[in-house]
Amino acid sequence: MAFQGIKTIINLLTETCQIEYLGFIISSNLDFNTQIIDNFKKVQSSFFGISFLLPKNNPNALPNFKSFMYRTYCLSKFTYGLEALTLNGSTKDFINILQNNLIRQMFKLGPYCRMSRVLRMLKIFNFDELYLFSKLSFIDTIKHNYLSSQILKSMLNELPTKKSLSSDIKLITDYFNIEAHNITSNINKLKEKLKNNHKTNDGISDSIWLCLNNLRFKHYRQLLKELNMIKILF
C-alpha cells in the first residue's frame, strides 16, 4: 500500500523546463550573462511597482527615499546570487547602461545626463563597483570555511581564467592595486574604500544634490544638466 501511494505521487510529477538557482530562473543554455541581464530588467518593474510608496507631500524627501528603496529593495533582489557568478565585461557594461537609464527614469533626467556624480550623491554603486563589492562579500564568506578557504587559497595563486573566480580576483587586484594574497586579510578595508567613493566634499556635488531635491523646478533641471557637463577631475 505504501509503495502504491508513493507510485501515485511520482506519477503526478511533471518534467520541469527550467532551473532555479538561489532564486534565479536559469535559461536552458545556462548562459549566466544573458540571464543576469534579464534579471536586471526586472529591477525596473520592481521599482515602479512600489512607486506608490513615495511621499507625495514632501518632495525634498524623494531623492533619499528613491535611492533607499532602490538600493535596499530592488537591488537586493538582483544581487542575491550575483556573488557566485562570473560575468564578462560586455555584460557588466550593458547592465551599467541599464542602471543609468533606470536612474534617469526615476528622476526624470535627460537622456544625455552624465551619471557619475549623480550616482555618488545618491550613494548608488555603478555596476563595476557593485560587482566588486559582491565578490568581496563572497570571498569574505567562503574564507571562514576550512575546505572553501583552501580552495580560495589555491585560486589566489592561479593565473586568471575567463570563467572562474580567479578572473574576478584579478579584477580586485587591478582595481585596488593589491596583491592577491593580501585580499582576504583586507576585505573590510577594501569594501570601505568602495563605499568611500560616495563621499564627496566639493561644491559641484553639493549643487547636484540641491538640484536633485528640486527637480520639479525647470531652472534646477537646467542647472543639473550644466553641472554634469563639467569634467570630473577626481
ABEGO torsion letter per residue (X at the ends): XAAAAAAAAAAABBBBABBBBGGBBBBAAGBAAAAAAAAAAAAAAAAAAAAAABBAABAAAAAAAAAAAAAAAAAAAAABGAAABBBBAAAAAAAAAAAAAAAAAAAGBBAABBAAAAAAAAGBBBAAAAAAAAAAAAAAAAAABAAAAAAAAAAAABBBBABBAAAAAAAAAAAAGBBAAAAAAAAAAAAAAAAAAABBBBAAAAAAAAAAAAAABAAAAAAAAAAAABBBAX
